[in-house]
């Protein structure tokens, strides 16, 4: 595989899932953590902000929203937070401090122990105002870069005005405090994350397999791929006629996405274990932490586990194939899905050669292959490649069509219980 194909795959993946990244984490109310995870050292020159307007716009809006909430929390702390201290006054304003009162009694004063309001001129508030000013300045530059988007630029400017209005009471001044020392106050740490992300966005965005912590905005490709699959499943369920409903104890306890169509209900969970696991204990101790965590699990009468691998290495995809089978067994699933983008012609052992054989078949038969197990369950291998076709939108259409074809058999139709033959022509596909 050429470097050009890999680069196209990552670039298209960012186009397909970059803005969805923030929707995914916002739904879980973990947007600050999502922004923090983006702060890495770009392994190469990042893409310009203009080339990925939708991604940069969503990142900017969420960063400004985090900053807005940080300012609100800081102002709230000013009102409700109190520091325990000593007050000298002619009247008691708290518990009497006898020792200190004796020392100052000649002046007609009492020493009281009480709670005092925090000082607005504390260094944390001075740093917050500094961060606010820099963030607003950076957000204005980003809005200017995105002005061709129209509505998006207006939303960013609205956030800017709101932040400026809320931060007006913050004090002016110089402080020795920096973001490196701000971890002990949540709202200040969040403001620091917001500013760092905005500053990184101005330099552009990058996609990488791995990257150490830094000050650039870098999306990890494997994480983007998992989130892309998340939204593909969501869109597939909608295409099959299901309506999204609120997840609840009566429908799907702990579910991430829930759907209904007539009397049919479908629940999808992501990246977490489920109580249906057959793993019970080890050495007479609870073994919840030992349970598998499929990238997705679909429950709707029939159960399907999904494993996503953003890799072209035969060895890695082979491991994913066996991992999908392990999840099918552990969770008593009717089927397992292994989705991946491509496979390179690398021979290492017989198991990898078998995976390559399956992939060759997929290339000639619509990008889908099925491994049938003797107990009637199946492992589907599905090609979902952002670099397939002439554009990212064409690749997206092909991916959705394949997933729809597979899921229709489990969430939209009654399963054909007839035993199927496994002759040479049909051993890998229906």
C-alpha positions as CSV (number, residue, x, y, z in Angstrom):
1,X,0.0,0.0,0.0
2,X,1.4,3.4,-1.0
3,X,1.8,6.3,1.4
4,X,-0.7,8.2,-0.7
5,X,-3.5,5.8,-0.1
6,X,-2.9,5.8,3.7
7,X,-2.8,9.6,3.6
8,X,-6.1,9.7,1.6
9,X,-7.7,7.3,4.0
10,X,-6.8,9.4,7.0
11,X,-7.8,12.6,5.3
12,X,-11.2,11.2,4.3
13,X,-11.7,9.7,7.7
14,X,-11.3,13.1,9.2
15,X,-13.8,14.5,6.7
16,X,-16.3,11.8,7.6
17,X,-15.9,11.7,11.3
18,X,-14.1,14.7,12.5
19,X,-17.2,16.8,13.4
20,X,-18.9,13.6,14.7
21,X,-16.1,13.2,17.2
22,X,-17.5,16.1,19.3
23,X,-21.1,15.0,18.9
24,X,-20.1,11.6,20.3
25,X,-18.4,13.0,23.4
26,X,-20.9,15.7,23.9
27,X,-23.7,13.1,24.1
28,X,-21.7,11.5,27.0
29,X,-21.0,14.9,28.6
30,X,-17.3,14.3,28.3
31,X,-16.4,17.1,26.0
32,X,-13.5,18.5,28.2
33,X,-11.9,15.1,28.2
34,X,-12.4,14.9,24.4
35,X,-10.6,18.2,23.9
36,X,-7.8,17.2,26.2
37,X,-7.2,14.0,24.2
38,X,-6.7,16.1,21.1
39,X,-3.7,18.0,22.5
40,X,-0.8,16.0,21.1
41,X,2.4,16.6,19.1
42,X,1.7,16.4,15.4
43,X,4.0,13.9,13.7
44,X,3.9,15.9,10.5
45,X,2.6,19.2,9.1
46,X,-1.1,19.5,10.0
47,X,-3.9,20.2,7.5
48,X,-4.9,23.8,7.2
49,X,-7.9,24.9,9.2
50,X,-9.7,26.1,6.0
51,X,-9.5,22.6,4.4
52,X,-11.5,21.0,7.3
53,X,-14.0,23.8,8.1
54,X,-16.7,21.6,9.6
55,X,-14.2,19.9,12.0
56,X,-12.5,23.2,13.0
57,X,-15.8,24.9,13.5
58,X,-17.1,22.2,15.8
59,X,-13.9,22.2,17.8
60,X,-14.0,25.9,18.1
61,X,-17.6,26.0,19.2
62,X,-17.1,23.3,21.9
63,X,-13.9,25.0,23.1
64,X,-15.7,28.3,23.5
65,X,-18.5,26.6,25.3
66,X,-16.1,25.0,27.7
67,X,-14.6,28.4,28.3
68,X,-18.0,29.9,28.9
69,X,-18.9,27.3,31.5
70,X,-15.5,27.8,33.1
71,X,-16.2,31.6,33.6
72,X,-19.7,30.8,35.0
73,X,-18.3,28.3,37.5
74,X,-15.5,30.8,38.5
75,X,-18.1,33.5,39.2
76,X,-20.2,31.0,41.2
77,X,-17.2,30.1,43.3
78,X,-16.7,33.7,44.1
79,X,-20.2,33.8,45.6
80,X,-20.3,30.5,47.4
81,X,-16.7,29.6,48.2
82,X,-15.4,30.5,51.6
83,X,-11.9,30.3,53.2
84,X,-11.6,29.6,57.0
85,X,-9.7,32.4,58.7
86,X,-9.3,34.8,61.6
87,X,-11.2,38.1,61.8
88,X,-10.2,40.9,64.2
89,X,-13.2,43.1,65.1
90,X,-14.8,44.9,68.1
91,X,-17.7,42.4,67.9
92,X,-17.6,38.6,67.6
93,X,-18.4,37.5,64.0
94,X,-17.7,33.8,64.6
95,X,-16.2,31.4,67.2
96,X,-14.0,33.1,69.7
97,X,-10.3,32.5,69.4
98,X,-9.3,32.9,73.1
99,X,-5.5,33.0,72.6
100,X,-5.6,35.6,69.8
101,X,-8.2,37.7,71.7
102,X,-6.1,37.9,74.8
103,X,-3.2,39.2,72.7
104,X,-5.3,42.1,71.2
105,X,-7.7,42.7,74.0
106,X,-5.9,45.9,75.0
107,X,-7.0,47.4,71.6
108,X,-10.6,46.5,72.3
109,X,-10.7,43.8,69.7
110,X,-11.8,40.2,69.6
111,X,-10.4,37.4,67.4
112,X,-13.1,35.4,65.7
113,X,-12.7,32.2,63.6
114,X,-15.0,32.3,60.6
115,X,-15.4,31.7,56.9
116,X,-14.4,34.5,54.6
117,X,-15.4,35.1,51.0
118,X,-12.6,34.3,48.5
119,X,-10.8,37.3,47.0
120,X,-11.7,38.2,43.4
121,X,-8.2,39.3,42.9
122,X,-6.8,35.8,43.6
123,X,-4.3,34.8,40.9
124,X,-6.7,32.1,39.6
125,X,-9.1,34.9,38.5
126,X,-6.4,37.0,37.0
127,X,-5.2,34.0,34.9
128,X,-8.8,33.3,33.9
129,X,-9.2,36.8,32.5
130,X,-5.9,36.5,30.6
131,X,-6.9,33.2,29.1
132,X,-10.3,34.6,28.2
133,X,-8.7,37.5,26.3
134,X,-6.3,35.3,24.4
135,X,-9.0,32.7,23.6
136,X,-11.4,35.4,22.3
137,X,-8.7,36.8,20.1
138,X,-7.8,33.3,18.7
139,X,-11.5,32.5,18.2
140,X,-12.0,35.7,16.2
141,X,-9.2,34.6,13.8
142,X,-10.8,31.2,13.4
143,X,-14.1,32.7,12.7
144,X,-12.5,34.9,10.0
145,X,-11.0,31.7,8.4
146,X,-14.4,30.1,8.5
147,X,-16.4,33.2,7.3
148,X,-17.3,31.4,4.1
149,X,-19.3,29.0,6.2
150,X,-21.7,31.8,7.1
151,X,-23.9,30.3,9.8
152,X,-20.9,28.6,11.6
153,X,-18.9,31.9,11.8
154,X,-22.0,33.6,13.2
155,X,-22.3,30.9,15.9
156,X,-18.7,31.4,16.9
157,X,-19.1,35.1,17.1
158,X,-22.1,34.7,19.3
159,X,-20.1,32.5,21.7
160,X,-17.4,35.2,21.7
161,X,-19.8,37.9,22.7
162,X,-21.3,35.7,25.4
163,X,-17.9,34.9,26.9
164,X,-16.8,38.5,26.9
165,X,-20.1,39.6,28.6
166,X,-19.7,36.9,31.3
167,X,-16.0,37.7,32.0
168,X,-16.5,41.5,32.3
169,X,-16.4,41.4,36.2
170,X,-13.1,39.5,36.2
171,X,-10.2,41.5,37.6
172,X,-7.4,42.9,35.6
173,X,-3.8,42.5,36.7
174,X,-0.6,40.5,36.4
175,X,-0.2,37.0,37.9
176,X,2.6,34.6,38.3
177,X,0.2,31.6,37.9
178,X,0.3,29.7,34.6
179,X,-1.7,26.8,33.1
180,X,1.0,24.4,34.3
181,X,0.0,25.1,37.9
182,X,-3.7,25.3,37.3
183,X,-4.7,21.6,37.7
184,X,-6.0,22.1,41.3
185,X,-9.0,24.2,40.1
186,X,-11.3,22.5,37.6
187,X,-12.7,25.6,36.0
188,X,-9.2,27.1,35.5
189,X,-7.9,23.8,34.1
190,X,-10.9,23.7,31.6
191,X,-10.1,27.3,30.5
192,X,-6.5,26.3,29.9
193,X,-7.6,23.3,27.8
194,X,-10.0,25.5,25.8
195,X,-7.3,28.1,25.0
196,X,-4.7,25.4,24.1
197,X,-7.2,23.8,21.7
198,X,-8.1,27.1,20.0
199,X,-4.4,28.0,19.6
200,X,-3.8,24.5,18.1
201,X,-6.7,24.8,15.7
202,X,-5.2,28.0,14.3
203,X,-2.2,26.0,13.2
204,X,-4.4,23.3,11.7
205,X,-5.5,19.7,12.5
206,X,-3.7,16.4,12.0
207,X,-4.5,12.7,12.0
208,X,-2.1,10.1,13.3
209,X,-1.9,6.5,14.5
210,X,-0.3,7.6,17.7
211,X,1.3,10.8,19.1
212,X,2.6,11.9,22.4
213,X,1.2,14.8,24.4
214,X,1.8,18.3,22.9
215,X,0.1,21.5,21.9
216,X,-1.2,20.5,18.4
217,X,-4.7,19.3,17.6
218,X,-4.3,15.7,16.6
219,X,-7.0,13.1,16.1
220,X,-6.1,9.5,16.6
221,X,-7.1,7.6,13.5
222,X,-8.3,4.4,15.3
223,X,-10.5,6.4,17.6
224,X,-12.0,8.4,14.7
225,X,-12.7,5.1,12.9
226,X,-14.6,3.7,15.9
227,X,-16.7,6.8,16.2
228,X,-17.3,6.7,12.4
229,X,-18.6,3.1,12.8
230,X,-20.8,4.4,15.7
231,X,-22.5,6.9,13.4
232,X,-22.7,4.4,10.6
233,X,-24.7,2.0,12.8
234,X,-26.9,4.9,13.9
235,X,-27.6,6.0,10.3
236,X,-28.2,2.3,9.2
237,X,-30.8,1.9,11.9
238,X,-32.6,5.0,10.7
239,X,-32.5,3.7,7.2
240,X,-34.1,0.5,8.3
241,X,-37.1,2.4,9.6
242,X,-36.2,2.7,13.3
243,X,-36.8,5.8,15.3
244,X,-34.4,6.8,18.0
245,X,-35.9,6.9,21.5
246,X,-34.6,7.7,25.0
247,X,-32.7,4.8,26.6
248,X,-34.1,3.8,30.0
249,X,-34.2,1.0,32.5
250,X,-37.3,-0.4,30.8
251,X,-35.8,-0.4,27.4
252,X,-32.1,-0.7,27.7
253,X,-30.2,-0.2,30.9
254,X,-26.8,1.4,30.2
255,X,-27.6,1.7,26.5
256,X,-26.0,4.4,24.3
257,X,-28.4,4.3,21.4
258,X,-32.0,3.0,21.5
259,X,-34.4,2.5,18.7
260,X,-38.0,1.5,18.2
261,X,-40.0,0.3,15.1
262,X,-43.5,-0.8,16.0
263,X,-43.1,-3.4,18.7
264,X,-39.4,-4.0,17.9
265,X,-36.8,-2.5,20.1
266,X,-33.1,-2.3,19.5
267,X,-30.4,-1.2,21.9
268,X,-26.7,-0.4,21.1
269,X,-23.9,-0.1,23.6
270,X,-20.4,1.1,22.8
271,X,-17.0,0.2,24.2
272,X,-18.2,-1.3,27.5
273,X,-18.9,-4.7,28.9
274,X,-22.5,-6.1,29.3
275,X,-24.1,-8.1,32.0
276,X,-24.8,-10.9,29.5
277,X,-21.2,-11.9,29.6
278,X,-20.5,-15.5,30.6
279,X,-17.5,-14.4,32.6
280,X,-18.5,-14.7,36.2
281,X,-15.5,-14.8,38.6
282,X,-11.9,-15.8,39.1
283,X,-10.5,-17.3,42.2
284,X,-13.9,-16.8,43.8
285,X,-13.8,-13.0,43.1
286,X,-16.1,-11.0,40.8
287,X,-14.6,-10.7,37.3
288,X,-16.5,-7.7,35.8
289,X,-13.2,-6.2,34.8
290,X,-12.3,-9.3,32.8
291,X,-15.3,-9.0,30.6
292,X,-14.8,-8.2,26.9
293,X,-15.5,-4.7,25.6
294,X,-16.7,-4.9,22.0
295,X,-16.6,-1.7,20.0
296,X,-20.4,-2.1,19.7
297,X,-23.1,-4.5,20.7
298,X,-26.5,-4.6,19.1
299,X,-29.3,-6.1,21.2
300,X,-32.7,-6.5,19.6
301,X,-34.0,-10.0,19.9
302,X,-30.8,-11.1,18.3
303,X,-27.4,-10.0,19.5
304,X,-24.6,-8.8,17.3
305,X,-21.1,-7.8,18.4
306,X,-19.0,-5.4,16.4
307,X,-15.2,-5.1,16.3
308,X,-13.6,-2.2,14.3
309,X,-10.0,-2.3,13.2
310,X,-8.4,0.6,11.4
311,X,-5.5,-1.3,10.0
312,X,-4.3,-3.0,6.9
313,X,-1.9,-5.4,8.6
314,X,-3.0,-9.1,8.1
315,X,-1.7,-10.1,11.5
316,X,-3.8,-7.4,13.2
317,X,-7.0,-8.2,11.2
318,X,-6.5,-11.9,12.0
319,X,-6.4,-11.1,15.7
320,X,-9.6,-9.0,15.1
321,X,-11.2,-12.0,13.5
322,X,-10.6,-14.3,16.4
323,X,-11.5,-11.5,18.8
324,X,-14.9,-11.2,17.2
325,X,-15.4,-14.9,17.5
326,X,-14.4,-14.7,21.2
327,X,-17.0,-11.9,21.8
328,X,-19.7,-14.0,20.0
329,X,-19.0,-16.8,22.4
330,X,-18.7,-14.7,25.6
331,X,-21.9,-12.8,25.0
332,X,-23.9,-15.5,23.3
333,X,-24.3,-13.4,20.2
334,X,-26.0,-14.6,17.0
335,X,-23.3,-12.9,14.9
336,X,-20.1,-11.0,15.0
337,X,-19.0,-8.2,12.6
338,X,-15.4,-7.3,11.9
339,X,-15.0,-4.1,10.0
340,X,-11.7,-2.9,8.6
341,X,-10.6,-0.7,5.6
342,X,-8.1,-2.8,3.6
343,X,-5.5,-5.6,3.8
344,X,-2.0,-5.6,2.5
345,X,-0.5,-8.7,0.8
346,X,1.9,-9.7,3.6
347,X,2.4,-13.4,4.4
348,X,3.5,-14.3,7.9
349,X,1.7,-17.6,8.9
350,X,-1.2,-19.8,7.9
351,X,-3.8,-17.9,9.9
352,X,-2.9,-14.6,8.2
353,X,-2.9,-16.3,4.8
354,X,-6.5,-17.5,5.6
355,X,-7.4,-13.9,6.4
356,X,-5.9,-12.7,3.1
357,X,-7.9,-15.4,1.3
358,X,-11.1,-14.1,2.8
359,X,-10.2,-10.5,1.8
360,X,-9.5,-11.6,-1.8
361,X,-13.0,-13.0,-1.8
362,X,-14.4,-9.8,-0.4
363,X,-12.8,-7.8,-3.2
364,X,-14.6,-9.8,-5.8
365,X,-18.0,-10.1,-4.0
366,X,-19.1,-6.7,-2.8
367,X,-16.8,-6.2,0.1
368,X,-18.5,-8.7,2.4
369,X,-17.6,-12.2,3.5
370,X,-19.2,-14.6,6.0
371,X,-17.5,-17.3,8.1
372,X,-20.1,-19.8,9.2
373,X,-19.6,-21.6,12.5
374,X,-20.8,-25.1,13.1
375,X,-23.3,-24.0,15.7
376,X,-25.1,-21.8,13.1
377,X,-23.6,-18.5,14.1
378,X,-21.7,-16.3,11.7
379,X,-18.8,-13.9,11.6
380,X,-19.2,-11.2,9.0
381,X,-16.1,-9.4,7.6
382,X,-17.1,-6.1,6.1
383,X,-15.0,-3.6,4.2
384,X,-15.4,0.0,5.5
385,X,-12.7,2.0,3.8
386,X,-12.8,5.9,3.8
387,X,-10.4,5.8,0.8
388,X,-12.7,3.6,-1.4
389,X,-14.0,5.3,-4.5
390,X,-13.4,8.7,-5.9
391,X,-14.4,10.7,-2.8
392,X,-15.2,10.3,0.9
393,X,-18.9,10.6,0.2
394,X,-18.8,7.7,-2.2
395,X,-16.9,5.6,0.3
396,X,-19.5,6.5,2.9
397,X,-22.3,5.3,0.7
398,X,-20.7,2.0,0.0
399,X,-20.0,1.5,3.7
400,X,-23.6,2.2,4.7
401,X,-24.9,-0.1,2.0
402,X,-22.8,-3.0,3.2
403,X,-23.8,-2.5,6.9
404,X,-27.5,-2.2,5.9
405,X,-27.3,-5.5,4.0
406,X,-25.8,-7.3,7.0
407,X,-28.0,-5.8,9.7
408,X,-31.2,-6.3,7.7
409,X,-30.8,-10.0,8.3
410,X,-30.9,-9.5,12.1
411,X,-32.9,-6.4,12.9
412,X,-35.4,-6.1,10.0
413,X,-36.2,-9.7,8.9
414,X,-36.9,-13.0,10.4
415,X,-33.9,-15.2,10.3
416,X,-34.0,-18.1,7.9
417,X,-33.5,-21.1,10.1
418,X,-32.8,-23.4,7.2
419,X,-29.5,-25.1,7.4
420,X,-27.1,-23.8,4.8
421,X,-24.4,-25.8,3.0
422,X,-20.8,-24.9,3.2
423,X,-19.5,-26.0,-0.2
424,X,-16.4,-24.5,-1.8
425,X,-18.3,-21.7,-3.5
426,X,-20.2,-20.6,-0.4
427,X,-17.8,-21.3,2.5
428,X,-17.1,-17.6,3.0
429,X,-20.3,-15.9,1.9
430,X,-24.0,-16.3,1.5
